[in-house]
C-alpha cells in the first residue's frame, strides 16, 4: 500500500493504515449468513413502509 521510503511516516498515514486494516478485518468477518439476515431486515423495513 505505502511506498517504502527512508523518511518517517506522519501520524496521519499511520492512522489511515490502521483504519484500513480495521475495515478489511471487519469485511472479512462478514459472512453469507450476515448478508441474509441484513437482507431480510431491509426487506421487512421496505414492506412496512409500503403498508403505510
N, CA, C, O and CB atoms as a CASP TS submission, in Angstrom:
PFRMAT TS
TARGET T0000
AUTHOR 0000-0000-0000
METHOD Language model
MODEL 1
PARENT N/A
ATOM      1  N   UNK     1       0.839  -1.182   0.000  1.00  0.00           N
ATOM      2  CA  UNK     1       0.000   0.000   0.000  1.00  0.00           C
ATOM      3  C   UNK     1       0.882   1.242   0.000  1.00  0.00           C
ATOM      4  O   UNK     1       0.750   2.103  -0.870  1.00  0.00           O
ATOM      5  CB  UNK     1      -0.954   0.000   1.215  1.00  0.00           C
ATOM      6  N   UNK     2       1.772   1.333   0.964  1.00  0.00           N
ATOM      7  CA  UNK     2       2.595   2.532   1.050  1.00  0.00           C
ATOM      8  C   UNK     2       3.965   2.229   0.481  1.00  0.00           C
ATOM      9  O   UNK     2       4.487   1.127   0.650  1.00  0.00           O
ATOM     10  CB  UNK     2       2.703   3.036   2.508  1.00  0.00           C
ATOM     11  N   UNK     3       4.531   3.184  -0.178  1.00  0.00           N
ATOM     12  CA  UNK     3       5.868   3.015  -0.715  1.00  0.00           C
ATOM     13  C   UNK     3       6.876   3.094   0.418  1.00  0.00           C
ATOM     14  O   UNK     3       6.753   3.923   1.319  1.00  0.00           O
ATOM     15  CB  UNK     3       6.169   4.074  -1.794  1.00  0.00           C
ATOM     16  N   UNK     4       7.872   2.222   0.362  1.00  0.00           N
ATOM     17  CA  UNK     4       8.906   2.253   1.389  1.00  0.00           C
ATOM     18  C   UNK     4       9.851   3.406   1.092  1.00  0.00           C
ATOM     19  O   UNK     4      10.412   3.503   0.000  1.00  0.00           O
ATOM     20  CB  UNK     4       9.679   0.903   1.454  1.00  0.00           C
ATOM     21  N   UNK     5      10.015   4.261   2.060  1.00  0.00           N
ATOM     22  CA  UNK     5      10.906   5.408   1.928  1.00  0.00           C
ATOM     23  C   UNK     5      11.767   5.470   3.168  1.00  0.00           C
ATOM     24  O   UNK     5      11.445   4.856   4.186  1.00  0.00           O
ATOM     25  CB  UNK     5      10.113   6.736   1.725  1.00  0.00           C
ATOM     26  N   UNK     6      12.840   6.195   3.091  1.00  0.00           N
ATOM     27  CA  UNK     6      13.716   6.333   4.243  1.00  0.00           C
ATOM     28  C   UNK     6      13.233   7.419   5.190  1.00  0.00           C
ATOM     29  O   UNK     6      13.811   7.608   6.260  1.00  0.00           O
ATOM     30  CB  UNK     6      15.127   6.633   3.793  1.00  0.00           C
ATOM     31  N   UNK     7      12.198   8.120   4.817  1.00  0.00           N
ATOM     32  CA  UNK     7      11.647   9.152   5.692  1.00  0.00           C
ATOM     33  C   UNK     7      10.619   8.518   6.612  1.00  0.00           C
ATOM     34  O   UNK     7      10.046   7.478   6.287  1.00  0.00           O
ATOM     35  CB  UNK     7      11.014  10.310   4.870  1.00  0.00           C
ATOM     36  N   UNK     8      10.388   9.132   7.744  1.00  0.00           N
ATOM     37  CA  UNK     8       9.417   8.610   8.704  1.00  0.00           C
ATOM     38  C   UNK     8       7.996   8.869   8.251  1.00  0.00           C
ATOM     39  O   UNK     8       7.740   9.776   7.459  1.00  0.00           O
ATOM     40  CB  UNK     8       9.642   9.226  10.073  1.00  0.00           C
ATOM     41  N   UNK     9       7.085   8.076   8.750  1.00  0.00           N
ATOM     42  CA  UNK     9       5.666   8.239   8.432  1.00  0.00           C
ATOM     43  C   UNK     9       5.069   9.342   9.286  1.00  0.00           C
ATOM     44  O   UNK     9       5.470   9.543  10.432  1.00  0.00           O
ATOM     45  CB  UNK     9       4.897   6.918   8.645  1.00  0.00           C
ATOM     46  N   UNK    10       4.135  10.034   8.732  1.00  0.00           N
ATOM     47  CA  UNK    10       3.405  11.006   9.543  1.00  0.00           C
ATOM     48  C   UNK    10       2.310  10.252  10.295  1.00  0.00           C
ATOM     49  O   UNK    10       1.913   9.161   9.886  1.00  0.00           O
ATOM     50  CB  UNK    10       2.801  12.165   8.657  1.00  0.00           C
ATOM     51  N   UNK    11       1.837  10.815  11.358  1.00  0.00           N
ATOM     52  CA  UNK    11       0.821  10.130  12.163  1.00  0.00           C
ATOM     53  C   UNK    11      -0.471   9.912  11.383  1.00  0.00           C
ATOM     54  O   UNK    11      -1.185   8.937  11.618  1.00  0.00           O
ATOM     55  CB  UNK    11       0.529  10.926  13.428  1.00  0.00           C
ATOM     56  N   UNK    12      -0.772  10.814  10.460  1.00  0.00           N
ATOM     57  CA  UNK    12      -1.993  10.654   9.653  1.00  0.00           C
ATOM     58  C   UNK    12      -1.921   9.388   8.806  1.00  0.00           C
ATOM     59  O   UNK    12      -2.904   8.657   8.683  1.00  0.00           O
ATOM     60  CB  UNK    12      -2.209  11.884   8.744  1.00  0.00           C
ATOM     61  N   UNK    13      -0.764   9.138   8.231  1.00  0.00           N
ATOM     62  CA  UNK    13      -0.599   7.953   7.394  1.00  0.00           C
ATOM     63  C   UNK    13      -0.725   6.685   8.237  1.00  0.00           C
ATOM     64  O   UNK    13      -1.337   5.711   7.796  1.00  0.00           O
ATOM     65  CB  UNK    13       0.764   7.986   6.673  1.00  0.00           C
ATOM     66  N   UNK    14      -0.166   6.686   9.418  1.00  0.00           N
ATOM     67  CA  UNK    14      -0.273   5.529  10.306  1.00  0.00           C
ATOM     68  C   UNK    14      -1.725   5.303  10.705  1.00  0.00           C
ATOM     69  O   UNK    14      -2.203   4.168  10.710  1.00  0.00           O
ATOM     70  CB  UNK    14       0.603   5.721  11.560  1.00  0.00           C
ATOM     71  N   UNK    15      -2.425   6.381  11.038  1.00  0.00           N
ATOM     72  CA  UNK    15      -3.836   6.271  11.407  1.00  0.00           C
ATOM     73  C   UNK    15      -4.664   5.738  10.244  1.00  0.00           C
ATOM     74  O   UNK    15      -5.556   4.912  10.437  1.00  0.00           O
ATOM     75  CB  UNK    15      -4.379   7.632  11.858  1.00  0.00           C
ATOM     76  N   UNK    16      -4.364   6.213   9.036  1.00  0.00           N
ATOM     77  CA  UNK    16      -5.080   5.767   7.845  1.00  0.00           C
ATOM     78  C   UNK    16      -4.880   4.266   7.637  1.00  0.00           C
ATOM     79  O   UNK    16      -5.842   3.532   7.414  1.00  0.00           O
ATOM     80  CB  UNK    16      -4.610   6.550   6.603  1.00  0.00           C
ATOM     81  N   UNK    17      -3.633   3.818   7.711  1.00  0.00           N
ATOM     82  CA  UNK    17      -3.345   2.401   7.512  1.00  0.00           C
ATOM     83  C   UNK    17      -4.009   1.544   8.585  1.00  0.00           C
ATOM     84  O   UNK    17      -4.477   0.443   8.296  1.00  0.00           O
ATOM     85  CB  UNK    17      -1.837   2.161   7.509  1.00  0.00           C
ATOM     86  N   UNK    18      -4.052   2.034   9.806  1.00  0.00           N
ATOM     87  CA  UNK    18      -4.708   1.319  10.902  1.00  0.00           C
ATOM     88  C   UNK    18      -6.209   1.192  10.632  1.00  0.00           C
ATOM     89  O   UNK    18      -6.800   0.139  10.868  1.00  0.00           O
ATOM     90  CB  UNK    18      -4.464   2.043  12.247  1.00  0.00           C
ATOM     91  N   UNK    19      -6.821   2.276  10.134  1.00  0.00           N
ATOM     92  CA  UNK    19      -8.259   2.261   9.832  1.00  0.00           C
ATOM     93  C   UNK    19      -8.561   1.328   8.659  1.00  0.00           C
ATOM     94  O   UNK    19      -9.576   0.632   8.668  1.00  0.00           O
ATOM     95  CB  UNK    19      -8.757   3.687   9.515  1.00  0.00           C
ATOM     96  N   UNK    20      -7.694   1.309   7.660  1.00  0.00           N
ATOM     97  CA  UNK    20      -7.883   0.406   6.517  1.00  0.00           C
ATOM     98  C   UNK    20      -7.831  -1.043   6.996  1.00  0.00           C
ATOM     99  O   UNK    20      -8.674  -1.852   6.610  1.00  0.00           O
ATOM    100  CB  UNK    20      -6.802   0.658   5.423  1.00  0.00           C
ATOM    101  N   UNK    21      -6.854  -1.373   7.827  1.00  0.00           N
ATOM    102  CA  UNK    21      -6.735  -2.736   8.350  1.00  0.00           C
ATOM    103  C   UNK    21      -7.977  -3.113   9.151  1.00  0.00           C
ATOM    104  O   UNK    21      -8.482  -4.229   9.031  1.00  0.00           O
ATOM    105  CB  UNK    21      -5.474  -2.871   9.227  1.00  0.00           C
ATOM    106  N   UNK    22      -8.467  -2.187   9.965  1.00  0.00           N
ATOM    107  CA  UNK    22      -9.662  -2.441  10.774  1.00  0.00           C
ATOM    108  C   UNK    22     -10.870  -2.710   9.872  1.00  0.00           C
ATOM    109  O   UNK    22     -11.663  -3.611  10.143  1.00  0.00           O
ATOM    110  CB  UNK    22      -9.947  -1.243  11.713  1.00  0.00           C
ATOM    111  N   UNK    23     -11.005  -1.926   8.802  1.00  0.00           N
ATOM    112  CA  UNK    23     -12.122  -2.087   7.869  1.00  0.00           C
ATOM    113  C   UNK    23     -12.030  -3.417   7.129  1.00  0.00           C
ATOM    114  O   UNK    23     -13.032  -4.115   6.975  1.00  0.00           O
ATOM    115  CB  UNK    23     -12.153  -0.927   6.866  1.00  0.00           C
ATOM    116  N   UNK    24     -10.835  -3.766   6.672  1.00  0.00           N
ATOM    117  CA  UNK    24     -10.637  -5.035   5.965  1.00  0.00           C
ATOM    118  C   UNK    24     -10.959  -6.203   6.886  1.00  0.00           C
ATOM    119  O   UNK    24     -11.613  -7.158   6.468  1.00  0.00           O
ATOM    120  CB  UNK    24      -9.188  -5.151   5.440  1.00  0.00           C
ATOM    121  N   UNK    25     -10.513  -6.138   8.124  1.00  0.00           N
ATOM    122  CA  UNK    25     -10.812  -7.204   9.078  1.00  0.00           C
ATOM    123  C   UNK    25     -12.316  -7.353   9.280  1.00  0.00           C
ATOM    124  O   UNK    25     -12.823  -8.472   9.352  1.00  0.00           O
ATOM    125  CB  UNK    25     -10.126  -6.928  10.418  1.00  0.00           C
ATOM    126  N   UNK    26     -13.029  -6.238   9.372  1.00  0.00           N
ATOM    127  CA  UNK    26     -14.480  -6.274   9.561  1.00  0.00           C
ATOM    128  C   UNK    26     -15.170  -6.900   8.352  1.00  0.00           C
ATOM    129  O   UNK    26     -16.111  -7.678   8.513  1.00  0.00           O
ATOM    130  CB  UNK    26     -15.026  -4.857   9.806  1.00  0.00           C
ATOM    131  N   UNK    27     -14.719  -6.574   7.158  1.00  0.00           N
ATOM    132  CA  UNK    27     -15.319  -7.117   5.933  1.00  0.00           C
ATOM    133  C   UNK    27     -15.042  -8.614   5.828  1.00  0.00           C
ATOM    134  O   UNK    27     -15.913  -9.382   5.419  1.00  0.00           O
ATOM    135  CB  UNK    27     -14.774  -6.382   4.682  1.00  0.00           C
ATOM    136  N   UNK    28     -13.839  -9.027   6.193  1.00  0.00           N
ATOM    137  CA  UNK    28     -13.501 -10.444   6.112  1.00  0.00           C
ATOM    138  C   UNK    28     -14.327 -11.282   7.084  1.00  0.00           C
ATOM    139  O   UNK    28     -14.553 -12.465   6.833  1.00  0.00           O
ATOM    140  CB  UNK    28     -12.019 -10.644   6.387  1.00  0.00           C
ATOM    141  N   UNK    29     -14.778 -10.695   8.180  1.00  0.00           N
ATOM    142  CA  UNK    29     -15.585 -11.420   9.161  1.00  0.00           C
ATOM    143  C   UNK    29     -17.054 -11.489   8.749  1.00  0.00           C
ATOM    144  O   UNK    29     -17.810 -12.281   9.310  1.00  0.00           O
ATOM    145  CB  UNK    29     -15.462 -10.760  10.528  1.00  0.00           C
ATOM    146  N   UNK    30     -17.468 -10.676   7.781  1.00  0.00           N
ATOM    147  CA  UNK    30     -18.854 -10.628   7.316  1.00  0.00           C
ATOM    148  C   UNK    30     -19.139 -11.890   6.518  1.00  0.00           C
ATOM    149  O   UNK    30     -18.429 -12.184   5.557  1.00  0.00           O
ATOM    150  CB  UNK    30     -19.123  -9.351   6.456  1.00  0.00           C
ATOM    151  N   UNK    31     -20.160 -12.634   6.898  1.00  0.00           N
ATOM    152  CA  UNK    31     -20.438 -13.929   6.267  1.00  0.00           C
ATOM    153  C   UNK    31     -21.713 -13.877   5.434  1.00  0.00           C
ATOM    154  O   UNK    31     -22.444 -12.886   5.444  1.00  0.00           O
ATOM    155  CB  UNK    31     -20.554 -15.026   7.330  1.00  0.00           C
ATOM    156  N   UNK    32     -21.959 -14.953   4.723  1.00  0.00           N
ATOM    157  CA  UNK    32     -23.190 -15.074   3.948  1.00  0.00           C
ATOM    158  C   UNK    32     -24.421 -15.042   4.836  1.00  0.00           C
ATOM    159  O   UNK    32     -25.462 -14.509   4.453  1.00  0.00           O
ATOM    160  CB  UNK    32     -23.176 -16.354   3.137  1.00  0.00           C
ATOM    161  N   UNK    33     -24.295 -15.616   6.027  1.00  0.00           N
ATOM    162  CA  UNK    33     -25.404 -15.594   6.986  1.00  0.00           C
ATOM    163  C   UNK    33     -25.713 -14.167   7.400  1.00  0.00           C
ATOM    164  O   UNK    33     -26.877 -13.780   7.504  1.00  0.00           O
ATOM    165  CB  UNK    33     -25.076 -16.448   8.224  1.00  0.00           C
ATOM    166  N   UNK    34     -24.663 -13.384   7.639  1.00  0.00           N
ATOM    167  CA  UNK    34     -24.854 -11.971   7.982  1.00  0.00           C
ATOM    168  C   UNK    34     -25.597 -11.254   6.861  1.00  0.00           C
ATOM    169  O   UNK    34     -26.486 -10.438   7.107  1.00  0.00           O
ATOM    170  CB  UNK    34     -23.493 -11.282   8.251  1.00  0.00           C
ATOM    171  N   UNK    35     -25.218 -11.574   5.626  1.00  0.00           N
ATOM    172  CA  UNK    35     -25.851 -10.950   4.464  1.00  0.00           C
ATOM    173  C   UNK    35     -27.341 -11.295   4.412  1.00  0.00           C
ATOM    174  O   UNK    35     -28.173 -10.418   4.183  1.00  0.00           O
ATOM    175  CB  UNK    35     -25.153 -11.400   3.162  1.00  0.00           C
ATOM    176  N   UNK    36     -27.672 -12.554   4.622  1.00  0.00           N
ATOM    177  CA  UNK    36     -29.079 -12.977   4.584  1.00  0.00           C
ATOM    178  C   UNK    36     -29.894 -12.299   5.682  1.00  0.00           C
ATOM    179  O   UNK    36     -31.031 -11.893   5.443  1.00  0.00           O
ATOM    180  CB  UNK    36     -29.182 -14.501   4.725  1.00  0.00           C
ATOM    181  N   UNK    37     -29.328 -12.174   6.880  1.00  0.00           N
ATOM    182  CA  UNK    37     -30.037 -11.505   7.982  1.00  0.00           C
ATOM    183  C   UNK    37     -30.303 -10.046   7.638  1.00  0.00           C
ATOM    184  O   UNK    37     -31.407  -9.542   7.844  1.00  0.00           O
ATOM    185  CB  UNK    37     -29.224 -11.601   9.293  1.00  0.00           C
ATOM    186  N   UNK    38     -29.286  -9.374   7.114  1.00  0.00           N
ATOM    187  CA  UNK    38     -29.431  -7.953   6.782  1.00  0.00           C
ATOM    188  C   UNK    38     -30.413  -7.779   5.638  1.00  0.00           C
ATOM    189  O   UNK    38     -31.203  -6.834   5.641  1.00  0.00           O
ATOM    190  CB  UNK    38     -28.069  -7.333   6.415  1.00  0.00           C
ATOM    191  N   UNK    39     -30.378  -8.676   4.657  1.00  0.00           N
ATOM    192  CA  UNK    39     -31.303  -8.604   3.527  1.00  0.00           C
ATOM    193  C   UNK    39     -32.746  -8.731   4.011  1.00  0.00           C
ATOM    194  O   UNK    39     -33.617  -7.978   3.575  1.00  0.00           O
ATOM    195  CB  UNK    39     -30.985  -9.706   2.494  1.00  0.00           C
ATOM    196  N   UNK    40     -32.998  -9.675   4.906  1.00  0.00           N
ATOM    197  CA  UNK    40     -34.348  -9.862   5.451  1.00  0.00           C
ATOM    198  C   UNK    40     -34.784  -8.632   6.238  1.00  0.00           C
ATOM    199  O   UNK    40     -35.941  -8.220   6.169  1.00  0.00           O
ATOM    200  CB  UNK    40     -34.403 -11.113   6.348  1.00  0.00           C
ATOM    201  N   UNK    41     -33.857  -8.055   6.981  1.00  0.00           N
ATOM    202  CA  UNK    41     -34.160  -6.848   7.763  1.00  0.00           C
ATOM    203  C   UNK    41     -34.550  -5.682   6.852  1.00  0.00           C
ATOM    204  O   UNK    41     -35.505  -4.959   7.136  1.00  0.00           O
ATOM    205  CB  UNK    41     -32.950  -6.454   8.633  1.00  0.00           C
ATOM    206  N   UNK    42     -33.820  -5.506   5.776  1.00  0.00           N
ATOM    207  CA  UNK    42     -34.098  -4.417   4.834  1.00  0.00           C
ATOM    208  C   UNK    42     -35.432  -4.651   4.127  1.00  0.00           C
ATOM    209  O   UNK    42     -36.236  -3.729   3.992  1.00  0.00           O
ATOM    210  CB  UNK    42     -32.958  -4.291   3.796  1.00  0.00           C
ATOM    211  N   UNK    43     -35.665  -5.877   3.680  1.00  0.00           N
ATOM    212  CA  UNK    43     -36.928  -6.180   3.001  1.00  0.00           C
ATOM    213  C   UNK    43     -38.121  -5.961   3.923  1.00  0.00           C
ATOM    214  O   UNK    43     -39.157  -5.464   3.481  1.00  0.00           O
ATOM    215  CB  UNK    43     -36.925  -7.623   2.490  1.00  0.00           C
ATOM    216  N   UNK    44     -37.992  -6.323   5.193  1.00  0.00           N
ATOM    217  CA  UNK    44     -39.071  -6.113   6.162  1.00  0.00           C
ATOM    218  C   UNK    44     -39.330  -4.624   6.365  1.00  0.00           C
ATOM    219  O   UNK    44     -40.480  -4.201   6.478  1.00  0.00           O
ATOM    220  CB  UNK    44     -38.727  -6.781   7.509  1.00  0.00           C
ATOM    221  N   UNK    45     -38.277  -3.842   6.411  1.00  0.00           N
ATOM    222  CA  UNK    45     -38.429  -2.397   6.600  1.00  0.00           C
ATOM    223  C   UNK    45     -39.139  -1.769   5.406  1.00  0.00           C
ATOM    224  O   UNK    45     -40.005  -0.912   5.586  1.00  0.00           O
ATOM    225  CB  UNK    45     -37.056  -1.732   6.810  1.00  0.00           C
ATOM    226  N   UNK    46     -38.784  -2.182   4.186  1.00  0.00           N
ATOM    227  CA  UNK    46     -39.442  -1.636   3.000  1.00  0.00           C
ATOM    228  C   UNK    46     -40.893  -2.097   2.914  1.00  0.00           C
ATOM    229  O   UNK    46     -41.758  -1.334   2.486  1.00  0.00           O
ATOM    230  CB  UNK    46     -38.683  -2.045   1.733  1.00  0.00           C
ATOM    231  N   UNK    47     -41.167  -3.324   3.311  1.00  0.00           N
ATOM    232  CA  UNK    47     -42.542  -3.829   3.298  1.00  0.00           C
ATOM    233  C   UNK    47     -43.398  -3.039   4.280  1.00  0.00           C
ATOM    234  O   UNK    47     -44.561  -2.749   4.000  1.00  0.00           O
ATOM    235  CB  UNK    47     -42.577  -5.335   3.645  1.00  0.00           C
ATOM    236  N   UNK    48     -42.830  -2.693   5.420  1.00  0.00           N
ATOM    237  CA  UNK    48     -43.555  -1.899   6.416  1.00  0.00           C
ATOM    238  C   UNK    48     -43.863  -0.504   5.873  1.00  0.00           C
ATOM    239  O   UNK    48     -44.956   0.018   6.095  1.00  0.00           O
ATOM    240  CB  UNK    48     -42.739  -1.793   7.722  1.00  0.00           C
ATOM    241  N   UNK    49     -42.914   0.098   5.167  1.00  0.00           N
ATOM    242  CA  UNK    49     -43.133   1.421   4.574  1.00  0.00           C
ATOM    243  C   UNK    49     -44.240   1.382   3.521  1.00  0.00           C
ATOM    244  O   UNK    49     -45.019   2.329   3.417  1.00  0.00           O
ATOM    245  CB  UNK    49     -41.834   1.946   3.948  1.00  0.00           C
ATOM    246  N   UNK    50     -44.321   0.317   2.750  1.00  0.00           N
ATOM    247  CA  UNK    50     -45.336   0.211   1.697  1.00  0.00           C
ATOM    248  C   UNK    50     -46.737   0.074   2.273  1.00  0.00           C
ATOM    249  O   UNK    50     -47.718   0.464   1.641  1.00  0.00           O
ATOM    250  CB  UNK    50     -45.036  -0.976   0.792  1.00  0.00           C
ATOM    251  N   UNK    51     -46.826  -0.485   3.486  1.00  0.00           N
ATOM    252  CA  UNK    51     -48.129  -0.654   4.131  1.00  0.00           C
ATOM    253  C   UNK    51     -48.697   0.665   4.624  1.00  0.00           C
ATOM    254  O   UNK    51     -49.906   0.772   4.834  1.00  0.00           O
ATOM    255  CB  UNK    51     -48.017  -1.624   5.289  1.00  0.00           C
ATOM    256  N   UNK    52     -47.886   1.635   4.805  1.00  0.00           N
ATOM    257  CA  UNK    52     -48.342   2.932   5.350  1.00  0.00           C
ATOM    258  C   UNK    52     -48.969   3.796   4.309  1.00  0.00           C
ATOM    259  O   UNK    52     -49.399   4.910   4.609  1.00  0.00           O
ATOM    260  CB  UNK    52     -47.201   3.677   5.978  1.00  0.00           C
TER
END
